[in-house]
Amino acid sequence: MIKAGNKKLTLKRELGLTSAVSLVAGIMIGSGIFMSPQFILAYVGSSGASLIIWAVCGIVCMCSALSYAELGTIIRESGGDYSYILRIYGPCPAFFLAFTTVFVMRPFGIIAGSLSFAKYAVAPFYPGCTPPILVVKCIASACVLVIAIANMLNIRFTMATQVVFMGAKFVGLMIIVTGGIITLLQGNYGSLYNLESAFADTKLGISTVGMALYQCLWSYAGWQNLNNVTEEVKMPEVNLPRALMIAIPMVTILYLLVNVSYLCVMTPAEMISSSAVAVTWGNKVLGGWGWVMSIAAAFSAFGSLNGSFFSGGRVCYVAAREGHMPDILAMAHMRRLTPSPALIFNTVIALIVLIPGDFQAIVNFFSFTAWFFYGVTISGLLYLKIKKPENPRTITVPIIIPILVLLAAVFLVLAPIIDDPQIEYLYVTLFMLSGIVIYIPFIHLKLFPGLLNKLTVFLQLFLEVAPTAKNL
C-alpha cells in the first residue's frame, strides 16, 4: 500500500504477521505442488529419491530464508535481492539483476503460474486427454490480465484475496493429505511398501538430480518474496524472520505429506504419465468428485500468482526509483495508490513470453537464473558478516548456514551445465550479459538524459501517477 505525503507518495506498512505468513505461504503453495511431482519423479526415477529431493529442497529454502531474514534486518528496503546487491556490490551488478528479473525471472514465474492455472481450470472439460494449447494459453492470458487489473485497482483487496486463497489451497492440500492417510490405514502403501521398492530404478546423475532440484525448488519459489516488500511490513525486524520461520517449515511438511499421498495412491508410471497429477489422484480417490481437485489446483495457482504480482512488481518499482529503470516505473497512482506503471510493464512482458511458453522449459530456465542471483546475494551476506559484523541486525544466523546455501547455489547453477550442457542456458546467460548494452550508455555514462522525458510526462498524465519516496 502507498500513502500520500505533502510532496511525494511513500509505501505504507500494511502487512502484519498474519498477512506476511499468508503472503509467503500463499506464493509458495502454488502450481508447483500440482505440476512438478511427476517431473521430479521422472528425473530421479524412484519414489524414495523424489521424497528426499522434496525434503532437501525444503531445508535449502529454510536456510536461504534465514539468511535473507538477516539481510532484511540489515538493509531494510523493499526490492529483495536487488536492494541487497545494490548496497553491497554497487549499481552495476544490481542493474544486471533488475534487468534479468524484469525481462526473464518475473515473466517466466508469472507465465509458469498462469499456465498451471489454465491447465487445471480446463482439465474437467477435457477428461482423459490433453487440452488444446491455444485454449490453455488464452485462459492463462485472461488470468494474468485479471490479476494485474486487481493489483492495480486496490492493494488491500488483493491482500485480503491472498488470505482467502491461502485458506482455500490449504483445504485442497489437506484433502489430499487426508486421502493419503486413509489409504495408508487401509494398508495400501504403493511404491513406498519397503525401501527396496521405494528406491527401485533410482537415477543419480548430476544432471538428473540438478533438474529434479530445479523442478522442486520451483514448488518452493516465493520463500524470498517477503524481502521484496520490506517497506510494507509492520515491524520488519520482528515480523520478517517470524513469518519465514512459520511459513516455510509448514509448507515443507505439507509438501512431503502430499507427495506421500500421491505415491500411495498412484504408481510411479501413473504419476509420470499424468498431465495433471492432482486430477489423476482425485479421480482415483474421490471418484465422481475428482473434479474438485482440479478446482483446488486452479485456485492454488491463482492465489500464488496474485501474491507474485504483489511482491514481484516491487522489484521493477524499486529499480526505477534508483534510476535503473525508466522513471515512470517508480510512480504510483494518485488516487488508487498502487504502483500501476510497474505492474502494467510486468504484465506486457509476461504476455509476450507466454506466446512461445512451455512449462517445463520455463521452470528450468527460471530456476537456473534465480539461483545464480541467490548465490550472489548470499555471498553478499557472507561479506557483511566477515567485513562488517558491527552493522546492526535483529537476527544473526550461524555463518555455516549461508556457506551451505552458497554451495547449494553453485551446484544448482553449474551441475546441469557440466553434466548435460544445453544451448538454451547459453542463450539465457548471453541475455543477462546483454544488459551491458543498456547500462553503459544510459546508466553509467548517463547519455541522452532527456530521451524519455516527453514520454514520461505523457504517461504520467495519462496514467495519473506521481513519483514516490522511500519509507524506511
Disulfide bonds with the S-S distance in Angstrom:
none
